Amino acid sequence: MRAFFMGWNMKYEREKESPGLLHPFAPVFDARSCALVLGSFPSVKSRENAFYYGHPQNRFWRLLAKLFSGDVPQTIAEKTEFLLLRRIALWDMVEACTITGSADSTLSAQRLNDVPALLRETGIRHVFANGLTAGKLYRTHLEKTSGVPILVLPSTSPANAAWSMDRLTVAWRPLADAVQKPGEDTL
């Protein structure tokens, strides 16, 4: 399965002037995607590993595996397939920025990704933020004009250690509910 449409791929292949770091990978989605999970900007480890939530202590992939009673995907191909089979799109709010390390609190000079275009070109009806920063950026800049409200979920980052895996699983349940087709069990 293709993780994204060709036009989005080309966006990331051309050189651009940026205020520091440029988001290094394309969004994951296909025509069946009905829910979008938005982060803020990839961590240092994610950038090194060339995919979302690449820090080994980030609980995102383990959480999704638990929510959907599946195995934890390991490779980029497995992670992409995992998302697409469950009709989940994945992207980040920030296209380019200045940031110190991986701390959202140091984000500055942000240029946002064109999330409204993604929403227009897909059947995405549900938007979820992985953490407060993504939620605040979406609410401030996009929620009113996009017409799609966002549900801010607790961050899966290791920096959010106050949230246990059990608490995260309960809090993230709306994502599983959103992608479940009527009359069928979740995957």
Summary of the structure (lengths in Angstrom):
residues: 187
radius of gyration: 15.4
end to end distance: 17.4
largest distance: 47.8
contacts: 558
relative contact order: 0.19
helix: 37%
strand: 17%
